[in-house]
Each structure stands twice: as C-alpha cells, then as structure tokens.
Amino acid sequence: MNLDTPIEFIKGIGTERAKLIKNVLGIHNLEDFINFYPIRYIDKSKIYTVSELSPSLDVDIQLKGKITDIQEVVSPKGKRLSAKFRDQTGTIDLVWFRYSKWMKESIPMNKDLFIFGKIQAFNNSFSMPHPEIETDEAKAISGTLLPVYSSSEKLTKRGINNKLFQNVIYEILKILPQLIDENLPENLIKALKLLGRLDAFYNIHFPQNPQLAQEADRRIKFEEAFFFQLGFGLKKLHQHSKSIGNPFPIVGDYFNNFYNNNLPFDLTGAQKRVLKEIRTDMKRSTQMNRLLQGDVGSGKTMVALLTMLIAMDNNFQSCMMAPTEILAQQHFNSIQDLLKNSNVKVKLLTGSTKTSERKIIHEELLSGELSILIGTHAVLEDIVQFKNLGLVIIDEQHRFGVAQRAKLWAKNKIPPHILVMTATPIPRTLAMSFYSDLDVSVIDEMPVGRKPIVTAHRREKDRAYVYNFCHEELKKGRQVYFVYPLIEESETLDYKNLQDGFDHILNHFKSYNIAMLHGRMKPDEKDQAMQYFASGNAQIMVATTVIEVGVNVPNASVMVIESAERFGLSQLHQLRGRVGRGAEQSYCILMTSDKLSAESRKRIKTMCETNDGFKISEVDMELRGPGDILGTQQSGVVDFKKLNLMTDSQIIKLAKLAVEQLLEKDALLVHPNHQSMKTFYIRQYKSKNKWSKIS
C-alpha cells in the first residue's frame, strides 16, 4: 500500500462504499483518509454515575449500569422507544425516536452494560437520546480520546458510520511510518516546539489527552501555512531574479521642492512608512511589484504623486491608470491642483480627449516633455508610446484584465516599476496569505483633522426625521446622496425601483435639482450626470452602487443608503466613503426595514460602531468567509483542511517568518536538511501555486 492507493482497496470499504465516500466526502485515496480530520473527540476513559449528572455537563459521557424496563410509547407526535437505565446512584430515561423491531429486541435487559451519549435535563430529571450501547468492557473503556468524523445521513444509512472511519484510520495509522517522512526541517521543529509529523497524525486522530490533540492541531495548521507561504516565497524570489527593473537611486529637486514647499498637509506616519517601503524597492535594479492598500480617504493619491516625483528625479515618466473616466478626471484634477506651483507637466488621456489634444499628448510623451500621464484604458492603445516609462500606477486594479495590464509593461524595454492601489481593505490575514508574492503596503491612518463620518441606523418609521435632516444640510449649501440597491435580478425591475425612488425624492425635495445615475446609462451619460452633481448644479444624487468607487464631491455631506440590509459590509463601507471628503462633518444614514436577520443586524451594528475599513473587513470575512472576499477567481485556493484564516493569524505570521528566514539562507533549497521538505512541496503543493502576479 502507498499514499495513492484507492480507497476501494482498503479493508472494510470495497467498491460500493468507496463510490459513496468519494461522492459525499471527496476522499479518493489513502492519503485523503489520513487528512480526513476529526471534528471533535469523545472521552470514554471516565465512567460517570447518575448522581454526578448536572445540566451544565455539555459533553458526551459514559455510564455503567443496567436497562431494567423498555416499552414503545405512542403519542400524537409519533412512536418512540423508551427505557429505564439504573446504576447504584439513580435512574435516567433512554429514548429512541428512530428505531427498528430488531433494535428493540436486541437491547440487553438487566445485564451490566455501558451507555454513551449526551444527556438532556428536564424538570430535574435526565434522559439520553439514542445512546450507544456496549456490553464488552474492553471495548467500552478507551485510554485515548476517540475521534468523531463528519458524515451524512446518506452514508450512515449504508453502514458508513463513525465506527467504520475509526477502524479504517486506526489500521492506516499502523502502517503510516512506512508511508510518510518528516517534511519540515528538524531545526524548525525544535525551535517552534512542534510535534513530529508522525506524532501529529497519531494525535490528531487518536490523541492520548486533550493537550496532545491541541499540539497535533497546531503542527498541522503550521504545516499548511508553511507550505502555502513557501510556494509564494519561491515564486517571489523567481520574480525578483527574472524581473529586471530600472533603479531609481536619486531623491532630487522635484520631490524635495514639492515636499518642502508645496505639501498641503503633514503626511501621516503611515504615509511616511509606505513611502519609505516604496523608496527602498525602487532603489533596486529589480522591478517593484507592490500593492498599496489604503482605506477610503487615507491619502493614497498623495503617496502616488510623491512616487511619481521620484521617477521624475531619475529622468523617468509615470503613467497612472484608473478604471473610469470620472475617477481618472478626479485624479488628474487633484494632482494638477497639488502641482500648480511647480513646472511639472501633467496631462489627461481618456476616450473623450479630442483628437487635436491626443496628438499633442502623443508627441510630448515621445519627446519626454510630458512627465506624468493620467488616463483610462485609452493609455493602452498602441499609438500611445513613451520616451522612458519608469513607473506605472494602477488604481483599483481588479477592474483591469491581465492582458490589458501587460500592454503597459511592454511600453518600455525594461519593465516599469508597478504600484497597484486599492481602496478595498483586505483583512490582514488574507493579505498575508494570498499576496505573499507581492510586497504589501498599508496606509492604516487617516489624515489629521479629518472628521470621522457619523453613521446612524434608521427605520422606515424615522423617514420624516431623516428627510428633515437632509433639508437642514441642503439649506447649509451641502449636497446629499440617496443610494438604492439592485433588488431584483431583472435590469428592467432594477431600473423601476430606482425610478420609483427618484420620483419619491423629487416629490419631497421639490426646490432642489436632482441627478440620477445607474448602470444602464451610457458612459458619457454617466459622466454628464456625475459632473452635474460634482459641479454643484444638482444638490441631490439618486443612484445605484455605480457611485461606489472613486467619486469625489467634497461638498457632499450626507449619504442615505436605502434598504441597507441588502448590501454587503464592504459595499456599505465603500459607499460611505463618498462623503466625509471635505472639512465639514458628514453623515451616513442606513435605512432598513423593521425586521432584520441576525447577520444584517451585525453588519449594520458594525457600520455604526467603526469607520475603520480593516476592522470592517475582518467582520466581513467572519460573516462571508475568505473565499467570497477574495472573489470567484481566487476563492478556490482557500482549501486548507485545518488552518482558519480568521483565527490563526499568529500561526500564519510564524510560518511566513520561518519561510523568509529559510529562503534567505537557502533560496534554491539545496541544503541536505531541506530535501524531504522540497520533495514534499513538489509533490503536494507546486501545482496549486499557479496564481499569477497580481499586477
């Protein structure tokens, strides 16, 4: 037998059972069986007496005594089998709601036996539903904790029960020393006080005590995290060795003049830290490949501008690409405004740019006269050529395809440095796990003086109050968003829901201009509607989640989100980020129905309690799971058997550090002590680490 032996050849299974186990549990070979871990354990080492029972005893327990009476009970709810169990200290009821005639006749009466199960308490008396019965003392009492494996009714009906799994795995463990080797370096096992691999398998399935079960659990989790990180670490080294880049050794006049004379506010500690990380990357002659995470309004654009000025100091051009014309225009306006007292030339290139202006941009890029280009997909066109492109910044990169991004890299002989920005905070454990082949920077501090957005939960009965509040803000010269969810699958019905909302707002705010924005509008219609609102000509914007990313209207101080319970947490947080961009106090009002599910209540409560996108992302992961947050393309990689990305961040950190230290000393894994680890990685994990560079 070996690890690849199909399960039909394992004693006690056979062809028919194997087919079911494969379909229901996805267990195909012997190796799958040893990685089929218990969901909990039962302790049969202790024998309880009836007098020791208490309602707080919430575990499976074992009692020794006799069954003295048994009868069928018929009630309006159906038939059940009821029995009395006695020991020297008292009596409890046994009950079976599902039973057969054979079972009733086979229960031993007035003989010493052991019963095992979970007790229930009612009116100071105890019962045990569906107990296990054992007459053999040698089988009843166990010196180890016994595993309980996940199963299904479909399996148990065919005799594939916990007992079968226990027996099969117990037999496999007997031959395990011939099948597996240690796959972690000995010095690492000693340094981190980990169980050996063999001991871990023994004690995850049949632990001698609870402490050894915990130690086995820790070892297996660490192993999963370690090899996952090793795959990313090797890939990162490969990228760095292959990805030649232009070194930017100089921080010169462009950067220093702006930093010392034109910086409109002091940088936060987080912005300074991130700039230092970027600066260190760009000094090297390898291509920078860095993800910049920053919450809405944390100052990513300022970091991007300062990075572009470093590129200029080294005689290189920069290109910044945004997914929409509105967002590209917004970046252009803010960067042009910041550079108004300098001689740095910035141009905007989008689908709307006039032919005459395009010609000038193309010429200035080729001559090197134009240092910074900001644009949409238009910058990808073949005709757009640079003299010396050294830095590419991509905002909200998940909106661009790989092929599109690759076009930018090809616009220079030596690939430009890459900075990818996202305003969607990713839970730290996810970033640590899934972007290990990327360098990740986080701006986790808001600019000084920025007022936190006040978030409130209101129900339908409060609508008049909410409208009055909006009127008060509008009278002060502020602007208001009303956002409606996409409630139906049908675009027609979605549009109708929004149209109904628009008519309702029109009726209650007759003296104000109102703009409408939704997904069915053409790009130029969307831009017109947004400009109508951004310019202040419209005081109210009624929209769907089209406004979720990148719209900057500092004068908008109120965001009313209708049917907020229908939105996900990250979406609510992104929407809220459309206000709070000016000096005035801003508000986000979450309107919901009166009846909310427990999950909806938690989402709304979280939004009201914190503005911290990273805290919100942690709750979001808790509610939705890591797969959903990573998106469909990457959700398949979350296939850990033991490791939990929400609760095991310490183990992930430990594994990441261990991999970094190991690869620093032995990047090619040639050391004799690393050969079994390398062999295991190639067999087990290499094919799973095929994710491409994020950028």
C-alpha positions, 0 to 999 in steps of 0.5 A, spaced: 500 500 500 502 507 498 499 514 499 495 513 492 492 507 493 484 507 492 480 507 497 476 501 494 482 497 496 482 498 503 479 493 508 472 494 510 470 499 504 470 495 497 467 498 491 460 500 493 462 504 499 468 507 496 463 510 490 459 513 496 465 516 500 468 519 494 461 522 492 459 525 499 466 526 502 471 527 496 476 522 499 479 518 493 485 515 496 489 513 502 492 519 503 485 523 503 483 518 509 489 520 513 487 528 512 480 526 513 480 530 520 476 529 526 471 534 528 471 533 535 473 527 540 469 523 545 472 521 552 470 514 554 476 513 559 471 516 565 465 512 567 460 517 570 454 515 575 447 518 575 448 522 581 454 526 578 449 528 572 448 536 572 445 540 566 451 544 565 455 537 563 455 539 555 459 533 553 458 526 551 459 521 557 459 514 559 455 510 564 455 503 567 449 500 569 443 496 567 436 497 562 431 494 567 424 496 563 423 498 555 416 499 552 414 503 545 410 509 547 405 512 542 403 519 542 400 524 537 407 526 535 409 519 533 412 512 536 418 512 540 422 507 544 423 508 551 427 505 557 429 505 564 437 505 565 439 504 573 446 504 576 447 504 584 446 512 584 439 513 580 435 512 574 435 516 567 430 515 561 433 512 554 429 514 548 429 512 541 425 516 536 428 512 530 428 505 531 427 498 528 423 491 531 430 488 531 433 494 535 428 493 540 429 486 541 436 486 541 437 491 547 440 487 553 435 487 559 438 487 566 445 485 564 451 490 566 452 494 560 455 501 558 451 507 555 454 513 551 451 519 549 449 526 551 444 527 556 438 532 556 435 535 563 428 536 564 424 538 570 430 535 574 430 529 571 435 526 565 434 522 559 439 520 553 437 520 546 439 514 542 445 512 546 450 507 544 450 501 547 456 496 549 456 490 553 464 488 552 468 492 557 474 492 553 471 495 548 467 500 552 473 503 556 478 507 551 485 510 554 485 515 548 480 520 546 476 517 540 475 521 534 468 523 531 468 524 523 463 528 519 458 524 515 451 524 512 445 521 513 446 518 506 452 514 508 450 512 515 444 509 512 449 504 508 453 502 514 458 508 513 458 510 520 463 513 525 465 506 527 467 504 520 472 511 519 475 509 526 477 502 524 479 504 517 484 510 520 486 506 526 489 500 521 492 506 516 495 509 522 499 502 523 502 502 517 503 510 516 511 510 518 512 506 512 508 511 508 510 518 510 517 522 512 518 528 516 517 534 511 519 540 515 526 541 517 528 538 524 531 545 526 524 548 525 521 543 529 525 544 535 525 551 535 517 552 534 516 546 539 512 542 534 510 535 534 513 530 529 509 529 523 508 522 525 506 524 532 501 529 529 497 524 525 497 519 531 494 525 535 490 528 531 486 522 530 487 518 536 490 523 541 492 520 548 489 527 552 486 533 550 493 537 550 496 532 545 490 533 540 491 541 541 499 540 539 497 535 533 492 541 531 497 546 531 503 542 527 498 541 522 495 548 521 503 550 521 504 545 516 499 548 511 501 555 512 508 553 511 507 550 505 502 555 502 507 561 504 513 557 501 510 556 494 509 564 494 516 565 497 519 561 491 515 564 486 517 571 489 524 570 489 523 567 481 520 574 480 525 578 483 531 574 479 527 574 472 524 581 473 529 586 471 527 593 473 530 600 472 533 603 479 531 609 481 537 611 486 536 619 486 531 623 491 532 630 487 529 637 486 522 635 484 520 631 490 524 635 495 521 642 492 514 639 492 515 636 499 518 642 502 514 647 499 508 645 496 505 639 501 498 641 503 498 637 509 503 633 514 503 626 511 501 621 516 506 616 519 503 611 515 504 615 509 511 616 511 512 608 512 509 606 505 513 611 502 519 609 505 517 601 503 516 604 496 523 608 496 527 602 498 524 597 492 525 602 487 532 603 489 533 596 486 535 594 479 529 589 480 522 591 478 517 593 484 511 589 484 507 592 490 500 593 492 498 599 496 492 598 500 489 604 503 482 605 506 477 610 503 480 617 504 487 615 507 491 619 502 493 614 497 493 619 491 498 623 495 503 617 496 502 616 488 504 623 486 510 623 491 512 616 487 511 619 481 516 625 483 521 620 484 521 617 477 521 624 475 528 625 479 531 619 475 529 622 468 523 617 468 515 618 466 509 615 470 503 613 467 497 612 472 491 608 470 484 608 473 478 604 471 473 610 469 473 616 466 470 620 472 475 617 477 481 618 472 478 626 471 478 626 479 485 624 479 488 628 474 484 634 477 487 633 484 494 632 482 494 638 477 491 642 483 497 639 488 502 641 482 500 648 480 506 651 483 511 647 480 513 646 472 511 639 472 507 637 466 501 633 467 496 631 462 489 627 461 488 621 456 481 618 456 476 616 450 473 623 450 480 627 449 479 630 442 483 628 437 487 635 436 489 634 444 491 626 443 496 628 438 499 633 442 499 628 448 502 623 443 508 627 441 510 630 448 510 623 451 515 621 445 519 627 446 519 626 454 516 633 455 510 630 458 512 627 465 506 624 468 500 621 464 493 620 467 488 616 463 483 610 462 484 604 458 485 609 452 493 609 455 493 602 452 492 603 445 498 602 441 499 609 438 500 611 445 508 610 446 513 613 451 520 616 451 522 612 458 516 609 462 519 608 469 513 607 473 506 605 472 500 606 477 494 602 477 488 604 481 483 599 483 486 594 479 481 588 479 477 592 474 483 591 469 484 584 465 491 581 465 492 582 458 490 589 458 495 590 464 501 587 460 500 592 454 503 597 459 509 593 461 511 592 454 511 600 453 518 600 455 524 595 454 525 594 461 519 593 465 516 599 469 516 599 476 508 597 478 504 600 484 497 597 484 492 601 489 486 599 492 481 602 496 478 595 498 481 593 505 483 586 505 483 583 512 490 582 514 490 575 514 488 574 507 493 579 505 498 575 508 496 569 505 494 570 498 499 576 496 505 573 499 508 574 492 507 581 492 510 586 497 504 589 501 503 596 503 498 599 508 496 606 509 492 604 516 491 612 518 487 617 516 489 624 515 489 629 521 483 633 522 479 629 518 472 628 521 470 621 522 463 620 518 457 619 523 453 613 521 446 612 524 441 606 523 434 608 521 427 605 520 422 606 515 418 609 521 424 615 522 423 617 514 420 624 516 426 625 521 431 623 516 428 627 510 428 633 515 435 632 516 437 632 509 433 639 508 437 642 514 444 640 510 441 642 503 439 649 506 447 649 509 449 649 501 451 641 502 449 636 497 446 629 499 446 622 496 440 617 496 443 610 494 438 604 492 440 597 491 439 592 485 433 588 488 431 584 483 435 580 478 431 583 472 435 590 469 428 592 467 425 591 475 432 594 477 431 600 473 423 601 476 425 601 483 430 606 482 425 610 478 420 609 483 425 612 488 427 618 484 420 620 483 419 619 491 425 624 492 423 629 487 416 629 490 419 631 497 425 635 495 421 639 490 426 646 490 432 642 489 435 639 482 436 632 482 441 627 478 440 620 477 445 615 475 445 607 474 448 602 470 444 602 464 446 609 462 451 610 457 458 612 459 458 619 457 451 619 460 454 617 466 459 622 466 454 628 464 450 626 470 456 625 475 459 632 473 452 635 474 452 633 481 460 634 482 459 641 479 454 643 484 448 644 479 444 638 482 444 638 490 441 631 490 444 624 487 439 618 486 443 612 484 445 605 484 452 602 487 455 605 480 457 611 485 461 606 489 468 607 487 472 613 486 467 619 486 469 625 489 464 631 491 467 634 497 461 638 498 457 632 499 455 631 506 450 626 507 449 619 504 442 615 505 443 608 503 436 605 502 434 598 504 441 597 507 440 590 509 441 588 502 448 590 501 454 587 503 459 590 509 464 592 504 459 595 499 456 599 505 463 601 507 465 603 500 459 607 499 460 611 505 466 613 503 463 618 498 462 623 503 466 625 509 471 628 503 471 635 505 472 639 512 465 639 514 462 633 518 458 628 514 453 623 515 451 616 513 444 614 514 442 606 513 435 605 512 432 598 513 426 595 514 423 593 521 425 586 521 432 584 520 436 577 520 441 576 525 447 577 520 444 584 517 443 586 524 451 585 525 453 588 519 449 594 520 451 594 528 458 594 525 457 600 520 455 604 526 460 602 531 467 603 526 469 607 520 475 603 520 475 599 513 480 593 516 476 592 522 470 592 517 473 587 513 475 582 518 467 582 520 466 581 513 470 575 512 467 572 519 460 573 516 462 571 508 468 567 509 475 568 505 473 565 499 467 570 497 472 576 499 477 574 495 472 573 489 470 567 484 477 567 481 481 566 487 476 563 492 478 556 490 485 556 493 482 557 500 482 549 501 486 548 507 483 542 511 485 545 518 488 552 518 482 558 519 484 564 516 480 568 521 483 565 527 490 563 526 493 569 524 499 568 529 500 561 526 500 564 519 505 570 521 510 564 524 510 560 518 511 566 513 517 568 518 520 561 518 519 561 510 523 568 509 528 566 514 529 559 510 529 562 503 534 567 505 539 562 507 537 557 502 533 560 496 534 554 491 533 549 497 539 545 496 541 544 503 541 536 505 536 538 511 531 541 506 530 535 501 524 531 504 521 538 505 522 540 497 520 533 495 514 534 499 512 541 496 513 538 489 509 533 490 503 536 494 503 543 493 507 546 486 501 545 482 496 549 486 501 555 486 499 557 479 496 564 481 499 569 477 502 576 479 497 580 481 499 586 477 
